[in-house]
């Protein structure tokens, strides 16, 4: 399996509900390093996994929709604990939609899968992996 990874970051605010979250139940900020890894079995006719420029642009567009937002105030996340794991899935699903809509080029239609990893810090991160 071949893969390429592109990177961006987001800065959000949010709070959690539930005792398991301790002090994170209060409103707090988070900065995530975001990696999107695109996978395919065979390289395309240009010998690439996907156009890195398009992948970078589309990841930037997806995280731009979340950047500098208080997720507690976003209708899409009403009543949801926007954990790192949950946000990795949100980013992956939004990127997958862009792949399917052709935003990463026709060659991207041959992608097999996508993994999005949100790094909370240098010692903790969460990922979501999905087929395309």
N, C-alpha and C positions, 0 to 999 in steps of 0.2 A: 504494500500500500504506500503510495506517495502522499506527501502532505506539504502544505505551506501554512505558515502562521503569520497573521498581521496583528498589530497591537495599537491600542488607543487607551483612553482613560475616561472615567466619569467621576464627578463629584455630586453627591446627592445628600439630602437630609431625609430622615425618616425616624419612626419609632416603632416599637413592637408591643404586642399584647401577649401576656402570659408570664408567669413567674419564672419560667426557664430562662428568660432573657435578662433577668436581674436589672441592673441600672440602664440597660439599653431600651427599657420600656419608655424612658424619657426621650424626647426629641434629641437627636444627635446627628452629626455629619459623618459621612464616609467617603473616602476616595478609593476607587477601585482601578487597578490596572486591568485592562480587558484584552485577552488574547482570543482570537478566532482562528481555529485550525480547520482548514478545508482538506478533505481526503478524496482520493480516487485510486482505482486499481491500476489504470494505465494512463500515461500522459496523453494529452490531447494532440492534435495534429501539429501544434507548435512546440511540442515537448515541454509543456507546462501543466501544472495542476489547475491553475486559474490565474487570470491576470491580476498580479499583485496590486497594481494601481487601482483597479476597479474594486478589489476586495477591501483595500484600505479606505477608499472613498465611501463604500457602502457601510463598513463598520463605523466610520466616523459619523455618517448620517444617522445610523441607529442609536449610537450612544448620545448623539447630539439631541435626540428627542427626550433624553432622560437627564442630561447634564444640567446642573444648577437648579434642580427641582426639589421641592419638598414632596416626596412621593406620597405622604399622607394626604396631600391635597389633590392628587391626580385621580380622576374618575376611574381610570383603568385599574387602579389598585385599591379601590374602596374596600375596607374590611379585610385586607390581605396583609399578612406579615411579609414584607418585602425583604426576605432573607437573601443572603448571597446566592444560595442555591436557586431560589426562585428567580432572582434577577438574571442569573446565567441562562435559565430557560427562556426568559423573555427575550433576551438579546439573540439567542440562537434561533428562536422561532421567527423573529422579525427579520433576521438575516436570511433564513430559509425562504421566507416569502419573497424577498428580493431576488434570490437565486431563481426561484420558480417564475418570477415575472420578467426575467431576462436582464436585470440590472448589472449582473456580473458578466454579461456576454453569453453568446450561444455556447461556447465551450464549457461554461459552468454547468450546463444541463447534464453533463456527464459525471458530475461530482457524486460520490457515494455517501459522504457524510460530513458532518460539521461538529466540532466541539468548541464550546465557549467556556473559557475559564476566567473567573473574576478573582483577582488577588486582593485580599483584604489587607495583607501585610507581607513582609518577607517570610513569615512563618505559617501563614494560613491562607487557603484559597479553596474555591469550590468550582466544579465544572458540571456542564450538562452536555451530553453527547446525543446526537440524533442522526437518523438517516435522512438522505435527501432524495 
